[in-house]
Structure formats: C-alpha cells, structure tokens
C-alpha cells in the first residue's frame, strides 16, 4: 500500500501494535528511556499521566522495569490529567487512589512529586487550585511526555466537545455521553459526579511529546475521527494533529476503521489475498446497492478496484468466487457437529446465551455432550435492590416452609439489610452480599441454559480469582486462574471449545477470560480442541471475518431471547450496559437479524437471523469445511 496516500488521510502518526501488551511495552520503553536520559543530564523527567483501563498495562510494565531492571523513579515528577469533582481522594473512584494502587506505591517516586487535580476542594477554591496546577507544571520545566486516552466523545483528559484550543486547567461539566460511559464504574449514572477538573487542551499540547493509547473495537470510530477528520473543537483529540511530536498507539481492533485498514484500496496498492478480495467485493456491493452476482466490471473500475477485477479478467469469475465462499460459511443444524464433547466458556453468567444461544440449542439437539463453564461470578453486576427482593422472598418463604428458627433467620436477614443501607454507591459489598449476588447470577445462568435444553448439571461455576476484587477493577490473570481452566479441560477432555472473542467489553473481563483460556489450552495435555470464538454482547463478527454463519429461525430466535430473559438481574437496566443503551436482548435481535439482512442484500439466501463465529485449531484459522460434523467415534 502507498504509505504517502495513507499519510494524507492520517494527520497524526499512527502505530498499530499486535495487542495491548505490545503497546504497553513500547510506551513504557519510551518512558524508561526518557527517565534515564534525564537522569544522565541531572534533570527531572516530567510525565503527564492518564487513568483508565488502557494505561494500566503501561504502569504494570514500568513497575516491572523498576523491580527487575532497576528503573529509578527518584528523578520523576508527574502531573495527572484530571479528577472527578466532587471526589474524595480515598474513594475507590478517585484518580488519586487509582494512581497510588497502579503505580505510585510500587516505585520509588519522591513524596510530593505526584500532582493530581483535587476533587475535594470547596467550590471557591477550585479556580485558584487550577492556576496553581498550571504554575507547578511551568515550575517543573513543562511536561516531557504526556500519556492520553480517548473517550467516546473524542475527549482527551476531560476536554469535552466545545473545549477551546487555548483552554487551560479548569473545572467543567461532563458531557452526557461521558457520564453514561462512566455509569458502570459508579453503579448508576446518577452516582457519576457532574463535573471534573482537567488539564486544558493548550496545556496538553505544550507537552514535548504526546502519546495517545486506544484499544478495542468500541474506540475505532472515534479514533478515525481524531486521526483522519478535520480539526474541530467538537472533538478535542483532533487538536493533536497540530502537535509536532504526537503518536497514536492502537491495537488492531481500535485501528479497524482507519481507511488504510478498512478500505486500503482507497489509499494505495493492495496485496490481494482472499480476505481482501472478499472484503472489497462486499464493500462494493454495499456501495453500489447491487447483489454480488450483479456487479459489473465497470463497477470495480469506478470504485478504485480496477487492479482487483483485472486479476480475474472480468467481474463474473470474481463475483462467483466470493459468492461461493460466503455460501460455504453457512451451516444449519444438519451441517453442525454431532457427538462431540464440548466446553463452552462464558466470561459472565449470561454471555453464553447472549452470544451463542442459537448455536447452543442446535448443538444440544445434535446430541453433543455440552458443558457450560461460567468463568466469573458476575456478582458486581447485580443491583442491591435485587438482593433486597430475595431477602424479602426468604422472609416470606419462612412463613410456609420451615427454614429453621425464625428469630435467627430474621437476625441474619436484618444484618444483610444493614450492610446494604450502610454502603455508599460503588462501595465494595460485604462478603455475604457478594456471595448472595453470585448465587443470584448462578441461578439465572442455570435457568437460562434450561431454555436451550440443558439441565443445571451441565453448568460449572469457576469463580476465577482475578474477578474477586469486589470492584470494577480486576486483578491480572494469575496462575491460579489458568490452573482452574486447565483442571476443567483435563476433566472434560473436550474436542471443541467455545470462548468469547468479544474484545469490546468496556472493563476487559472478556479479554482477560480469553487470555486464561488460551494459556490453559497451551498447557492442556489432550489433543488440541477446535476453538470457536463467539461475539455478540458488544459487537458481532463481520460476515468476512466469520468462518461459520449459523442461521436461526424465528422460533430459535425467540428461544434465545427467552434464555436471555432468565437473567432477570440484567434485564431492563443492566449495571454495565456499555456504550449501547439498548438491552442485551435487543442488541442481539438487531445484530443477528442485521447479519442475515446483510447476506440477503449481497444476494445470498434470505434467513431470519444469523450468529457468526471464528474457528481456530492449533492457533490457525480454519474454514467451515474443515470442521468435523460427526465425532471421531462415528468415522
């Protein structure tokens, strides 16, 4: 591909790294080099720091460099981008606490050298505090390297739409979208502070170097706007186009909407692999509004695809090849596996029915031995009022069923109710409340798979340790987590494994659960199973990415929705809705029907709905035709 043409589209240098860990290693390496260079010069290294899930990997790598390679932080001064207002520094939501837990208390940074806007000041003191914050940055010699994330509105720091290029550290009101996105961290939008204190755009742009980090599909659209769009105050990140030393670091998912990634033929020459041929033909079909088999040679030439069609001489053979490749991906019940041992990993206790409820029912009907393993308890996603409802149920049940001595039971119930009354929004639940919320999710999960023909005996609840923090923040995947998955693999000895490949989970639980599965498969002693990756809770595989497309009838779609409905604690208003305000069942219906509608518009058979999967074996992507339909014992 012509890099010059791509550069004309991208107004900021962009580096696409293979994954989150690669980004963390690269950026932490840059920071370490800066710290050492400044130390050799007898100067402080001044860092601008960000919070959120994306920079955590950078901070973990810096901690490793400090512990294992002696990286010295005694010459480091830091300034954080922002803080909610009002916000007590000891709150679990405070960025003061975030920085202590994720970096400061693990390295030898000097006391008094860490500067974070204060959210606990009286309103009359904030303006002077902001001026002093700017003064301290100047006194430190300015920021050498500033780390940034990017919000769905394109904000950097909390510079919301409308922030001026000349803006400085200040107090402002948060955009509705920003508060909605933060709602899950605060267990309800009503608990999100209405304001924040943030570095201004001008302050950020005065840093000598700037790095912006973004990962996940949910960042792809705003990344493209920031990198390729015009500079405008409505998207503060576009101002980085005016910085002489800004770099954007992306994983492949966050880079997916960039022109050179999504439609590379628009910016230069393309190496035409089968993947890109199919991608281009689907794009052209949608662009022209014509089914694939109706595309003409002139359509290709008029839309920058002359080099593609010339490989085939004319449109007809190319159209036929892509059409047949898409048809081959469609597998109804009769062409799905039978007689296999299957292990379905579900990160939360509803991802299985949300993302693969249709396929799960078909596989059960085909006589496969299916075990569903719920990797985390999902207990933090249960509202307190759900617990109160079950406490009331127990109290009423005691009137008709002997649950033991009534006074003792009442004392226990009142104790739990007092725990809930005393808790502030977002505080960590007591151990007993966490267990009650776990049990609620477990009972819902058992009821959900029952709608698809599986009994509660087919459910396994792993309760992996990394999730058991009681907070939105999770621990890294540990050997204990991987060991639990390995033990289950050794017990079940599956020939096929299903796992969540949905990386848009706002809090990274899906990503971490997939990491545990992949690491466990690497240690598994049996024959490598077929690995099916599903999506659906946040985003669906595209028809080109997918290797298997499973059609669903209206009845199968209704059964899938009913299975989702069994997760009553997540119904109507889930605690962690993500950036989509629809209920999960609504997203699923729209997404599955949207996939079927797209195939119909491409000229393929008309189905009511369709789920999509990517299949792997021994780390290699495999096509649908390679997947066995019957067990080895039947061959």
C-alpha positions in Angstrom: 0.0 0.0 0.0 1.2 3.5 -0.8 2.3 5.0 2.6 2.2 8.6 1.2 -1.5 8.3 0.4 -2.2 6.8 3.8 -0.3 9.6 5.4 -2.5 12.1 3.6 -5.5 10.5 5.3 -3.9 10.2 8.7 -2.9 13.6 10.2 -1.2 12.1 13.2 1.5 9.3 13.1 -0.2 6.0 14.0 1.4 2.8 15.2 -0.8 -0.3 15.1 0.6 -2.9 17.5 -0.4 -6.5 17.8 -2.1 -6.2 21.2 -2.4 -4.3 24.4 0.8 -5.8 25.9 2.8 -4.7 22.9 1.6 -1.2 23.2 2.4 -1.2 27.0 5.9 -2.5 26.3 6.6 0.1 23.6 5.3 3.1 25.5 6.8 2.0 28.8 10.1 1.6 27.0 9.9 5.2 25.7 9.1 6.5 29.2 12.0 4.5 30.7 14.4 5.8 28.1 13.3 9.4 28.9 13.7 8.8 32.7 17.2 7.5 32.2 18.2 10.3 29.7 17.0 13.0 32.1 18.8 11.3 35.0 22.1 11.3 33.0 21.5 15.0 32.4 20.9 15.6 36.1 17.3 16.7 35.4 13.9 15.5 36.4 11.7 13.6 33.9 8.3 15.2 33.9 5.4 12.9 33.0 1.8 13.6 32.2 -0.3 10.6 33.3 -3.7 9.3 32.4 -6.1 6.9 34.2 -8.5 4.3 32.9 -8.1 0.7 31.7 -5.8 1.3 28.8 -2.7 2.9 30.6 -2.8 0.2 33.3 -0.6 -2.1 31.1 2.0 0.7 30.7 2.1 1.2 34.5 2.5 -2.5 35.1 5.4 -2.6 32.7 7.0 0.4 34.4 6.7 -1.4 37.7 8.3 -4.5 36.3 11.2 -2.4 34.9 11.6 -0.8 38.3 11.7 -4.2 40.1 13.6 -6.3 37.6 15.8 -3.8 35.8 16.3 -1.1 38.4 14.5 1.7 36.7 14.9 4.6 39.1 11.9 6.9 39.7 13.7 9.3 42.1 14.1 11.9 39.3 10.4 11.7 38.2 7.7 14.3 38.6 4.2 13.6 37.5 1.1 15.6 36.6 -2.2 13.8 36.1 -4.7 14.9 33.5 -7.9 15.1 35.6 -10.1 14.2 38.5 -13.8 14.0 39.1 -15.5 16.8 41.1 -16.6 16.4 43.8 -14.4 13.4 44.7 -12.7 12.4 47.9 -9.1 11.2 47.3 -9.8 8.0 49.3 -12.8 7.0 47.2 -12.5 3.8 45.1 -13.5 6.1 42.1 -10.8 8.6 42.8 -7.9 9.0 40.4 -5.7 9.7 43.4 -6.4 6.2 44.6 -6.1 4.8 41.1 -2.6 6.2 40.7 -1.5 5.0 44.1 -2.7 1.5 43.5 -1.5 1.2 39.9 1.9 2.9 40.0 3.0 5.3 42.8 3.1 2.8 45.7 5.1 0.3 43.7 8.0 2.6 42.6 10.4 4.9 44.4 8.9 8.2 43.3 9.6 11.0 45.7 7.0 12.2 48.1 5.4 15.5 46.9 6.4 14.9 43.2 3.0 13.5 42.2 0.4 16.1 41.2 -3.2 15.3 40.7 -6.1 17.8 40.5 -8.0 17.8 43.7 -11.7 16.9 43.7 -12.2 17.5 47.4 -11.9 21.3 47.5 -14.6 23.8 48.2 -16.1 25.4 45.1 -14.5 28.7 45.9 -11.0 27.2 46.0 -11.1 25.4 42.7 -10.1 28.2 40.4 -7.0 29.1 42.4 -6.1 25.4 42.6 -6.3 25.2 38.7 -4.0 28.3 38.4 -1.6 26.7 40.9 -1.6 23.4 38.9 -0.5 25.3 35.8 2.1 27.1 37.8 3.6 23.9 39.1 3.8 22.5 35.6 5.8 25.5 34.4 8.0 25.4 37.5 8.8 21.8 36.7 10.0 22.8 33.3 6.9 21.6 31.4 5.8 18.1 30.7 8.2 15.9 28.7 5.8 13.2 27.7 2.0 13.2 28.1 0.0 9.9 28.1 -3.6 10.2 26.9 -6.6 8.0 26.4 -9.6 9.0 24.3 -13.3 9.0 25.2 -16.2 8.2 23.0 -16.8 11.9 22.5 -13.2 12.3 21.5 -12.2 14.0 24.8 -8.6 13.9 25.9 -8.5 14.5 29.7 -12.0 15.7 30.3 -11.9 18.2 27.5 -15.4 17.7 26.3 -16.9 18.8 23.0 -16.6 22.5 22.7 -13.3 22.8 24.5 -11.2 25.5 23.0 -7.7 25.1 21.7 -6.4 27.7 24.2 -8.1 26.1 27.2 -6.2 25.6 30.4 -6.7 23.5 33.6 -10.2 24.2 34.7 -13.4 22.9 36.2 -16.1 21.9 33.8 -19.4 19.9 33.5 -19.1 16.4 32.0 -20.9 15.6 28.7 -23.9 13.3 28.9 -22.1 10.6 26.9 -19.1 10.7 29.2 -21.3 10.3 32.2 -23.2 7.4 30.6 -19.9 5.7 29.8 -18.8 6.1 33.4 -22.1 4.9 34.8 -21.0 1.3 35.2 -17.9 2.3 37.3 -20.2 4.2 39.6 -23.1 1.7 39.7 -25.5 4.1 38.0 -25.3 7.3 36.1 -26.9 9.2 39.0 -23.8 8.5 41.0 -21.4 9.9 38.5 -20.0 13.3 39.6 -21.4 16.0 37.4 -18.1 17.8 37.0 -14.4 17.3 36.7 -11.2 19.2 36.9 -9.0 18.7 33.8 -5.9 19.9 32.1 -6.8 22.1 29.2 -6.1 21.4 25.5 -3.4 24.1 25.4 -1.7 22.5 28.5 -1.7 19.1 26.9 -0.3 20.4 23.6 2.6 22.1 25.3 4.0 18.7 26.3 7.1 18.0 24.3 5.8 14.5 23.3 2.3 13.1 23.4 1.2 9.5 23.1 -2.5 8.6 22.8 -3.4 5.0 23.6 -6.6 3.3 22.4 -7.7 -0.4 22.4 -10.8 -2.2 21.5 -13.5 -2.1 18.7 -15.5 0.5 20.6 -12.8 3.1 20.1 -12.4 2.5 16.4 -14.9 5.1 15.2 -13.7 8.0 17.4 -10.0 7.1 16.6 -10.7 7.5 12.9 -12.4 10.9 13.5 -9.5 12.0 15.6 -6.8 10.9 13.2 -8.4 11.5 9.8 -11.1 14.1 10.5 -10.7 17.9 10.4 -9.5 19.7 13.5 -12.6 20.9 15.4 -13.4 21.8 19.0 -16.2 19.2 18.9 -13.5 16.5 19.1 -10.7 17.7 21.3 -8.4 14.8 20.2 -8.3 16.3 16.7 -6.1 19.1 18.1 -3.3 16.6 18.4 -3.0 16.9 14.7 -1.3 20.2 15.4 1.3 18.7 17.8 4.8 18.2 16.3 5.5 15.1 18.3 2.3 13.2 18.9 1.9 9.5 18.2 -1.2 7.3 18.4 -0.8 3.7 19.6 -3.6 1.3 18.6 -4.4 -2.4 18.8 -5.8 -3.9 15.6 -9.4 -3.5 16.9 -9.1 0.2 17.6 -7.4 0.7 14.2 -10.2 -1.2 12.4 -12.0 1.9 11.0 -8.9 3.7 9.6 -9.1 4.0 5.9 -5.8 2.1 5.3 -7.2 -0.8 7.5 -10.8 -0.8 6.5 -10.6 0.0 2.8 -6.9 0.1 1.8 -7.7 0.2 -1.9 -8.7 3.8 -1.4 -5.2 4.8 -0.4 -2.9 2.7 -2.5 -2.0 -0.7 -3.9 -3.3 -3.8 -2.1 -1.8 -7.3 -1.9 -5.0 -9.1 -3.0 -5.4 -12.1 -0.6 -8.7 -14.0 -0.4 -9.6 -12.0 2.7 -9.2 -8.6 1.0 -10.9 -9.8 -2.2 -14.0 -10.7 -0.2 -13.8 -7.5 1.9 -13.6 -5.4 -1.3 -16.5 -7.2 -3.0 -18.7 -6.9 0.0 -17.8 -3.2 0.3 -18.5 -2.7 -3.4 -21.9 -4.5 -3.2 -23.0 -2.3 -0.4 -21.6 0.8 -2.0 -23.4 0.3 -5.3 -26.6 -1.3 -3.8 -26.2 -4.3 -6.1 -26.1 -8.0 -5.1 -22.7 -9.6 -5.6 -23.6 -11.5 -8.7 -24.9 -8.3 -10.3 -21.7 -6.4 -10.0 -20.2 -5.3 -13.4 -16.6 -4.8 -14.4 -17.2 -1.1 -14.7 -18.4 -1.0 -11.0 -15.0 -2.2 -9.9 -13.1 0.2 -12.1 -15.2 3.2 -11.0 -14.5 2.5 -7.3 -10.7 2.1 -7.2 -10.9 -1.7 -7.7 -9.6 -2.0 -11.2 -6.5 -3.9 -10.1 -8.7 -6.5 -8.4 -11.0 -7.2 -11.3 -8.1 -7.2 -13.7 -6.7 -10.3 -11.9 -9.8 -12.2 -12.9 -10.3 -10.7 -16.4 -13.8 -9.6 -15.7 -16.3 -9.3 -12.8 -18.1 -12.6 -13.3 -15.5 -15.1 -12.0 -14.6 -12.8 -9.1 -18.2 -12.4 -8.1 -18.8 -16.1 -8.3 -15.7 -16.9 -6.2 -16.7 -14.5 -3.4 -20.4 -15.6 -3.5 -19.5 -19.2 -3.2 -17.0 -18.5 -0.4 -19.8 -16.8 1.6 -22.3 -19.6 0.9 -19.8 -22.1 2.2 -19.8 -20.5 5.6 -23.5 -21.0 6.3 -24.1 -24.1 8.4 -27.6 -25.1 9.5 -28.3 -27.7 12.1 -27.7 -30.7 9.8 -24.2 -29.4 9.0 -23.2 -28.7 12.6 -21.1 -31.1 14.7 -22.7 -34.2 16.4 -21.4 -36.4 19.1 -18.7 -34.2 20.4 -17.6 -33.3 23.9 -17.9 -29.5 24.1 -16.8 -27.0 26.6 -18.4 -23.5 26.4 -16.6 -20.8 28.3 -18.8 -17.8 29.3 -16.9 -14.8 30.9 -20.1 -13.7 32.7 -23.2 -15.8 33.6 -25.1 -14.6 30.5 -22.6 -14.3 27.7 -23.3 -17.8 26.6 -27.0 -17.2 25.8 -26.4 -13.7 24.6 -23.7 -14.6 22.1 -24.4 -18.2 21.1 -27.8 -19.1 22.4 -28.9 -20.2 18.9 -25.9 -22.4 18.3 -26.0 -23.8 21.9 -29.5 -25.0 21.3 -28.7 -26.6 18.0 -25.6 -28.3 19.4 -27.6 -29.7 22.3 -30.3 -31.0 19.9 -27.5 -32.7 17.8 -26.6 -34.9 20.8 -23.3 -33.2 21.7 -22.1 -33.5 25.4 -22.1 -29.8 26.3 -20.6 -28.3 29.5 -21.0 -24.5 30.1 -18.4 -23.0 32.3 -19.0 -19.6 33.7 -15.6 -18.1 34.4 -16.6 -15.2 36.7 -19.4 -14.8 39.2 -20.7 -11.6 37.6 -21.7 -10.5 41.1 -20.7 -6.9 40.8 -23.3 -6.5 38.1 -26.2 -7.2 40.5 -28.1 -4.2 41.9 -28.6 -4.0 45.6 -32.4 -4.0 45.1 -32.2 -7.5 43.6 -30.7 -8.7 46.9 -33.4 -7.0 48.9 -36.0 -8.7 46.8 -34.6 -12.1 47.5 -34.3 -11.3 51.2 -37.9 -10.4 51.2 -38.6 -13.7 49.4 -36.8 -15.6 52.1 -38.7 -13.9 54.8 -42.0 -14.7 53.1 -40.9 -18.3 52.4 -40.2 -18.8 56.1 -43.9 -18.5 56.7 -44.8 -21.5 54.6 -41.5 -23.6 54.7 -39.5 -24.4 57.8 -36.2 -22.6 57.3 -35.1 -23.0 60.9 -35.5 -20.8 63.9 -37.4 -17.7 62.8 -35.6 -15.3 65.1 -32.2 -16.5 64.0 -33.2 -16.2 60.3 -34.6 -12.7 60.9 -31.4 -11.6 62.6 -29.4 -12.8 59.6 -31.7 -11.0 57.1 -31.6 -7.8 59.1 -27.8 -8.0 59.2 -27.6 -8.2 55.4 -30.1 -5.3 55.0 -28.0 -3.2 57.3 -24.9 -3.9 55.2 -26.8 -2.6 52.2 -28.1 0.5 54.0 -24.6 1.5 55.2 -22.9 1.0 51.8 -22.3 4.1 49.7 -22.9 3.7 45.9 -19.9 1.9 44.4 -18.5 0.7 47.7 -17.3 -2.9 47.9 -20.0 -5.3 49.1 -19.6 -7.3 52.3 -18.6 -10.9 51.8 -22.1 -12.2 52.4 -23.7 -9.8 49.9 -21.1 -10.7 47.3 -22.0 -14.4 47.8 -25.7 -13.6 47.6 -25.2 -11.7 44.3 -23.1 -14.6 43.0 -25.9 -17.1 43.8 -28.4 -14.9 42.0 -26.3 -15.0 38.9 -25.7 -18.7 39.2 -29.4 -19.5 39.5 -30.2 -17.2 36.5 -27.5 -19.0 34.4 -29.0 -22.4 35.2 -32.4 -21.2 34.2 -31.0 -19.6 31.0 -29.5 -22.8 29.7 -32.6 -24.8 30.7 -34.4 -22.7 28.0 -32.0 -24.2 25.5 -32.4 -27.8 26.6 -29.5 -28.1 29.1 -30.0 -29.0 32.8 -28.3 -27.3 35.7 -25.9 -30.3 35.8 -24.3 -29.0 32.6 -23.3 -25.7 34.3 -20.0 -25.2 36.0 -19.2 -22.1 38.0 -15.4 -21.4 38.1 -15.5 -18.2 40.2 -12.0 -17.3 38.9 -9.9 -15.4 41.5 -8.9 -12.4 39.2 -12.5 -11.2 39.3 -13.0 -11.4 43.1 -12.0 -7.9 43.9 -15.5 -6.7 44.6 -14.7 -3.7 42.4 -14.9 -2.9 38.7 -11.1 -3.0 38.6 -9.8 -6.6 38.3 -6.5 -8.3 39.1 -4.3 -9.6 36.3 -4.8 -13.2 35.2 -2.8 -15.3 37.6 -1.5 -18.9 37.6 -4.4 -19.7 39.9 -6.9 -18.6 37.2 -5.2 -20.5 34.5 -4.9 -23.6 36.7 -8.7 -23.6 37.2 -9.3 -23.7 33.5 -6.6 -26.3 32.9 -8.2 -28.6 35.5 -11.6 -28.3 33.8 -10.1 -29.0 30.4 -8.4 -32.1 31.8 -11.6 -33.3 33.4 -13.9 -32.7 30.3 -11.4 -33.6 27.6 -13.3 -31.5 25.0 -13.0 -32.0 21.3 -14.4 -28.5 20.8 -14.1 -25.4 23.0 -16.1 -22.1 22.7 -14.9 -18.9 24.1 -15.6 -15.1 24.0 -13.6 -13.3 21.3 -15.5 -10.1 22.1 -12.8 -7.6 22.9 -15.1 -4.5 23.2 -16.0 -5.4 26.8 -15.6 -1.9 28.5 -13.8 -3.4 31.5 -11.7 -6.0 29.8 -13.2 -9.1 31.5 -13.8 -10.8 28.2 -10.3 -10.1 27.1 -8.9 -11.5 30.3 -11.1 -14.6 30.2 -9.9 -15.3 26.7 -6.3 -14.9 27.9 -6.9 -17.5 30.6 -8.4 -20.0 28.1 -5.6 -19.5 25.6 -2.9 -20.0 28.3 -4.7 -23.1 29.6 -5.0 -24.6 26.1 -1.3 -24.2 25.8 -0.8 -26.4 28.9 -3.6 -28.9 28.1 -2.3 -32.5 27.8 -5.0 -33.7 25.4 -5.3 -33.3 21.6 -5.8 -29.7 20.7 -9.5 -29.0 20.5 -11.2 -26.9 17.9 -11.6 -23.4 19.2 -14.7 -21.4 18.3 -14.7 -17.7 19.2 -18.1 -16.0 19.6 -19.1 -12.4 19.9 -22.4 -10.7 20.4 -22.6 -8.9 23.8 -20.9 -5.8 22.4 -20.2 -6.4 18.7 -20.6 -9.2 16.1 -18.1 -10.7 13.8 -18.4 -9.4 10.2 -19.5 -11.8 7.5 -16.0 -11.7 6.1 -14.2 -12.2 9.4 -16.5 -15.1 10.4 -15.7 -18.6 9.3 -19.1 -20.1 10.3 -22.5 -18.4 10.0 -25.3 -20.2 11.8 -28.9 -19.4 10.6 -31.7 -19.1 13.2 -35.4 -19.4 12.6 -37.9 -17.2 14.3 -38.6 -19.9 16.8 -34.9 -20.3 17.6 -34.5 -16.6 18.0 -37.4 -16.5 20.4 -35.9 -19.3 22.4 -32.6 -17.4 22.6 -34.3 -14.3 23.8 -36.2 -16.3 26.4 -32.9 -17.7 27.7 -31.6 -14.1 27.9 -34.7 -13.1 29.8 -33.9 -15.7 32.5 -31.1 -13.3 33.6 -33.6 -11.1 35.4 -30.9 -9.1 37.3 -29.6 -7.9 34.0 -33.0 -7.1 32.5 -34.4 -3.6 31.8 -31.3 -1.7 33.2 -28.1 -3.7 33.5 -25.5 -2.2 35.8 -22.9 -2.4 33.0 -24.7 -1.5 29.7 -21.6 -0.2 27.9 -21.9 2.5 25.2 -25.2 1.0 23.9 -28.3 1.9 25.7 -30.4 -1.0 24.3 -31.0 -4.0 26.5 -28.8 -7.0 25.6 -31.7 -9.0 24.1 -32.5 -6.0 21.8 -28.9 -5.7 20.7 -28.8 -9.5 20.0 -32.0 -9.4 17.9 -30.9 -6.4 15.9 -27.4 -7.8 15.4 -28.4 -11.3 14.4 -31.1 -10.1 12.1 -28.7 -7.5 10.7 -26.2 -10.2 9.7 -29.0 -12.1 7.9 -30.2 -9.0 6.2 -26.7 -8.1 5.0 -26.3 -11.5 3.5 -29.7 -11.2 1.7 -28.6 -7.7 0.3 -25.5 -9.4 -1.0 -27.7 -11.8 -2.9 -27.4 -14.8 -0.6 -30.4 -16.8 0.7 -32.8 -15.0 3.0 -32.6 -16.1 6.6 -34.4 -14.6 9.6 -31.3 -14.2 11.8 -27.8 -15.4 12.0 -24.9 -15.9 14.5 -21.3 -15.6 13.5 -18.2 -17.5 14.7 -14.5 -17.6 14.0 -12.9 -21.1 14.2 -9.3 -21.9 15.1 -7.2 -25.0 15.6 -3.6 -25.1 16.9 -3.7 -21.3 16.6 -4.6 -21.4 12.9 -7.8 -20.0 11.5 -9.7 -22.8 9.8 -12.6 -22.7 7.3 -16.0 -24.1 7.9 -15.5 -27.0 5.5 -12.6 -28.3 7.8 -14.7 -28.6 10.9 -15.9 -32.2 11.5 -19.7 -32.7 11.7 -19.6 -36.0 13.5 -17.4 -37.4 16.3 -14.3 -39.4 15.6 -16.1 -42.5 17.0 -18.6 -42.4 14.2 -16.0 -42.3 11.5 
